[in-house]
């Protein structure tokens, strides 16, 4: 695991967690701005960089982050931010922080899948994941963006995924079949940690109205965390709003941090 840090260590801490098969650099449009006022710790997961061990589980990834935070002597986190699978890891990290007595003021999760799928459906999604990784590894980003599966994933706005796919291409040389399988398991075998009303009120979930994470999964998130804040942006697919409307998205984050 790589802990990429930006900004002044004396500023409040934000931990940033990318989505599946993406490095910390996939969030640079956000942390390059946020680091002016916050100390950013942006994670590149195990299995996603050279000379790394395989990705195992959201619990193990979260535990490694917890150990790092304790080694740094940090006892207070201003915000945990997570995209897609990073939201699931972020929720697990929140659970571990709370259990360990580390204060977390806010969380912001974009496109959180948070669902349990059947064994057969997980097997189907594993095939999809492997196909996506193969495409990104062997084709140009332009060719990948033309594919119907990518357009559908993006809610019709495939071009908005260009930055993410370009960053994903940095990771694909290091992804093993074990890491891909374990990330698939991480995404689609989610159990909802329990949080009290006070913690839930400091949780924020953002979805694009056209993404499957909203149409299929958000109802389970709302049931588990009824006191959390929710925002659904119409006409948007999975992680397209953060790419297309970065300034407005950053303002939303900053408002939530107040």
matplotlib code that plots the C-alpha trace (Angstrom):
import matplotlib.pyplot as plt

x = [0.0, 1.2, 0.3, 0.5, 0.6, -0.1, -0.3, 0.8, 0.9, -0.5, -3.7, -6.8, -6.5, -8.5, -8.1, -9.0, -9.8, -10.1, -12.4, -11.7, -8.5, -7.6, -4.5, -4.5, -3.8, -7.4, -8.4, -5.8, -8.5, -9.7, -6.7, -4.7, -7.2, -8.1, -4.4, -4.3, -6.3, -6.0, -3.4, -4.3, -3.5, -4.5, -4.3, -3.0, -4.2, -2.2, -2.1, -2.1, 1.5, 5.0, 6.4, 3.1, 1.5, -2.0, -5.2, -7.0, -10.1, -11.6, -11.0, -7.3, -6.9, -8.6, -6.5, -3.3, -4.5, -5.4, -1.9, -0.4, -2.5, -1.6, 2.1, 1.8, 0.4, -2.9, -5.9, -8.4, -9.6, -11.5, -13.0, -12.9, -13.6, -14.2, -15.2, -17.1, -15.3, -13.4, -16.6, -17.0, -13.4, -14.1, -17.2, -15.1, -12.3, -14.8, -15.9, -12.3, -11.5, -14.5, -13.6, -10.0, -11.1, -10.0, -12.3, -13.8, -15.8, -17.2, -17.4, -18.2, -18.9, -19.5, -21.2, -21.1, -22.1, -22.7, -24.6, -24.4, -24.7, -25.3, -22.4, -23.5, -23.8, -20.4, -19.0, -20.6, -19.2, -15.7, -15.8, -16.8, -14.0, -11.4, -12.7, -12.5, -8.9, -7.9, -9.5, -7.7, -4.4, -4.6, -6.6, -6.4, -8.6, -10.4, -11.3, -12.5, -14.7, -16.5, -17.6, -21.3, -20.6, -18.5, -21.2, -23.8, -21.6, -21.3, -25.0, -24.3, -21.5, -18.5, -16.1, -16.4, -14.7, -11.6, -9.5, -10.3, -9.5, -6.2, -5.3, -6.5, -4.0, -1.3, -2.5, -3.3, 0.3, 0.4, -3.1, -3.0, -6.0, -6.0, -6.3, -9.1, -11.0, -10.6, -11.7, -14.8, -15.5, -14.9, -17.4, -20.2, -20.1, -20.8, -22.0, -23.3, -21.4, -23.7, -23.2, -25.2, -27.4, -24.7, -22.1, -24.7, -25.6, -22.0, -22.1, -22.8, -23.7, -23.5, -25.0, -25.6, -29.3, -28.3, -25.7, -26.5, -25.0, -28.0, -30.8, -29.8, -27.9, -28.8, -32.0, -29.9, -27.7, -30.6, -32.1, -28.8, -28.0, -31.4, -29.9, -27.1, -27.2, -27.9, -27.6, -28.6, -27.6, -29.9, -28.5, -25.2, -23.6, -21.0, -18.4, -19.2, -20.2, -16.9, -15.2, -17.5, -18.3, -15.2, -15.5, -19.1, -18.2, -15.4, -17.8, -20.1, -17.3, -16.2, -19.7, -20.0, -16.7, -17.9]
y = [0.0, 3.5, 6.5, 9.6, 12.7, 16.3, 19.6, 20.8, 18.1, 20.6, 21.0, 18.8, 15.3, 14.0, 10.3, 9.7, 6.3, 5.6, 3.2, -0.3, -0.7, 3.0, 4.6, 7.6, 9.8, 9.2, 11.7, 14.4, 16.8, 16.9, 16.6, 19.1, 21.7, 20.4, 20.1, 23.9, 23.7, 20.1, 17.4, 14.8, 11.1, 9.5, 5.7, 3.4, 0.0, -3.2, -4.9, -1.6, -0.6, -2.1, -4.6, -4.8, -7.7, -8.7, -6.8, -9.0, -7.5, -4.2, -5.2, -5.8, -2.6, -0.6, -2.2, -1.3, 2.3, 2.3, 1.1, 3.8, 6.5, 5.3, 5.2, 8.8, 9.7, 11.0, 10.7, 12.9, 12.7, 15.6, 13.5, 10.0, 10.3, 7.3, 6.7, 3.5, 0.6, 3.2, 4.1, 0.5, 0.5, 3.9, 2.6, -0.3, 2.2, 4.3, 1.2, 0.4, 4.0, 4.3, 1.0, 2.2, 5.6, 7.7, 10.7, 11.0, 14.2, 13.6, 11.1, 11.6, 8.6, 8.8, 5.9, 3.5, 0.0, -1.5, -4.6, -8.4, -10.4, -14.1, -16.4, -16.6, -12.9, -12.3, -14.8, -12.8, -9.6, -11.1, -11.9, -8.3, -7.0, -9.2, -8.1, -4.4, -4.8, -6.6, -3.8, -1.1, -3.0, -3.8, -1.0, 2.8, 4.8, 6.1, 2.6, 1.7, 4.7, 3.6, 0.4, 0.0, -1.5, 1.6, 4.1, 2.2, 2.3, 6.0, 6.7, 7.6, 10.1, 7.8, 10.7, 11.8, 8.5, 9.3, 10.6, 7.5, 5.1, 6.9, 6.5, 2.9, 2.1, 2.9, 0.1, -2.7, -4.0, -4.8, -6.4, -10.2, -12.5, -12.8, -9.1, -8.8, -11.6, -10.1, -6.7, -8.2, -9.9, -6.6, -4.7, -7.2, -8.9, -5.9, -6.1, -2.9, -1.9, -0.4, 3.2, 5.3, 8.2, 10.8, 9.1, 8.6, 12.3, 13.0, 10.5, 11.9, 9.7, 11.0, 9.2, 9.9, 9.1, 7.0, 4.7, 1.2, 1.9, 4.2, 2.3, -1.1, -0.3, 3.0, 1.7, -0.7, 2.1, 4.3, 1.4, 0.9, 4.5, 6.4, 9.5, 10.1, 12.9, 12.0, 13.8, 12.4, 14.3, 13.8, 12.9, 11.5, 8.1, 6.4, 9.0, 11.3, 14.4, 14.6, 14.6, 16.9, 19.4, 19.3, 22.9, 22.4, 19.0, 20.6, 23.3, 20.5, 18.8, 22.1, 22.9, 19.5, 20.0, 23.2]
z = [0.0, -0.8, 1.4, -0.8, 1.3, 0.2, 2.2, 5.6, 8.3, 10.8, 8.9, 9.5, 8.0, 5.1, 4.0, 0.4, -1.0, -4.8, -6.6, -8.0, -9.9, -9.5, -7.9, -5.7, -8.8, -9.9, -7.3, -8.1, -9.4, -5.8, -3.6, -5.6, -4.4, -0.9, 0.1, 0.4, 3.6, 4.6, 5.1, 2.5, 2.8, -0.6, -0.7, -3.5, -2.5, -2.3, -5.7, -7.5, -7.7, -8.4, -5.9, -4.0, -2.3, -3.6, -2.6, 0.0, 1.5, 2.6, 6.2, 5.7, 3.6, 6.3, 9.0, 7.2, 7.0, 10.7, 11.6, 9.5, 11.2, 14.6, 13.7, 12.6, 15.9, 14.4, 16.6, 14.8, 11.1, 9.6, 6.8, 5.2, 1.5, -0.8, -4.4, -5.4, -3.8, -1.8, -0.1, 1.1, 2.4, 3.9, 5.9, 7.2, 8.1, 9.9, 11.9, 12.8, 13.8, 16.0, 17.7, 18.2, 19.6, 16.7, 16.1, 12.6, 12.1, 8.6, 5.8, 2.1, -0.1, -3.8, -5.7, -2.9, -4.1, -0.7, -1.8, -1.3, -4.5, -5.1, -5.8, -9.4, -9.9, -8.3, -10.8, -13.6, -12.3, -12.0, -15.7, -16.4, -14.2, -15.9, -19.3, -18.3, -17.1, -20.3, -22.4, -20.5, -20.7, -24.4, -26.0, -26.2, -23.9, -27.0, -28.0, -24.5, -24.3, -27.5, -26.0, -25.1, -21.6, -20.7, -22.0, -20.0, -16.9, -17.3, -17.8, -21.4, -20.6, -21.3, -22.0, -18.3, -17.4, -19.5, -16.6, -14.5, -17.3, -18.0, -14.3, -14.3, -17.1, -14.6, -12.4, -14.8, -15.2, -11.5, -11.1, -10.5, -10.9, -7.1, -6.6, -9.2, -7.6, -4.1, -5.3, -6.9, -3.5, -1.7, -4.0, -3.8, -0.4, 1.8, 5.4, 6.9, 10.1, 12.7, 13.7, 16.2, 15.1, 15.9, 13.6, 10.8, 10.8, 9.8, 6.8, 3.3, 0.3, -3.2, -6.2, -9.9, -10.7, -13.7, -12.0, -10.9, -7.5, -7.0, -8.8, -7.2, -4.0, -2.5, -1.0, 1.2, 2.2, 3.2, 5.2, 7.1, 7.6, 7.8, 9.5, 6.9, 4.4, 0.7, -2.6, -5.9, -9.0, -12.1, -15.4, -14.0, -14.1, -11.9, -10.8, -13.8, -11.8, -10.0, -13.4, -15.3, -12.5, -10.4, -9.0, -7.9, -6.4, -4.4, -3.1, -2.0, -0.1, 1.5, 2.6, 4.2, 6.0, 7.7]

ax = plt.figure().add_subplot(projection="3d")
ax.plot(x, y, z, "-o")
ax.set_aspect("equal")
plt.show()
